[in-house]
């Protein structure tokens, strides 16, 4: 056999193909994990139905579902991009999965890109389901669809970066505890269910700078109040996205 006739040709696959294959794998793993589905689909759906049908919290003017639906969409993004991803990636790191990936031609930033894209695919399913439930409860959204899409994408990038940063720097057990604690705290204090005007002025100023507050507030401004483009909320999310993804890319450890 003459030289140069070997097939397949040895070497790394094109970068786009590697990212696509890793994204497909990450998506399948997300959808097959029962605990992940509980956190990302069941809990937001139950909260939307419960607080829309039972008068527990004063959500102000209009129907409760008009206030709650944007906040629950923000919660769904956080539960998938931050909490679920941080926990899953933390244990992948503990069990040596990431160490093996680190020995492959897949760059660190490409792995993070694949995980973020897989989160976006999962979120499409979440948004469709929650939207159907909200419409069944009498939701009447209005506003700029492009602004909603931009908020969701920036929110996903922000929470994905923070989740990967936590998973890549803390031990798996610490990530599990911290991610769930942050989820519960932001559920209460992030404007998801409790209106931000219920908090004192000084506290509210700090809470408004959190990514969950910016996402839920921005979605509410558009879908409930009809705002064209919530630039302030978008700017906050963009800053968190840059800080989170940049820090994750720099400090993420494979093992």
Protein Blocks (a to p, Z undefined) as FASTA:
>chain_A
ZZhiaccdeddddfklmmmmmmmmmmmmmmmmmklmmmmmmmmmmmmmmmmmpcfbcgbe
ajfklmmmmmmmmmmmmmmmmmmmmmmmmmmmmnommmmmmmmmbdfklmmmmmmmmmmm
mmmmmmmmmmmmmmmnopacedjfklmmmmmmmmmmmmmmmmmmmmmmmcfklmmmmmmm
mmmmmmmmnommmcfklpcfklmmmmmmpmklmmmmmmmmmmmnopablfklmmmmmmmm
mmmmmmmmmmocfZZ
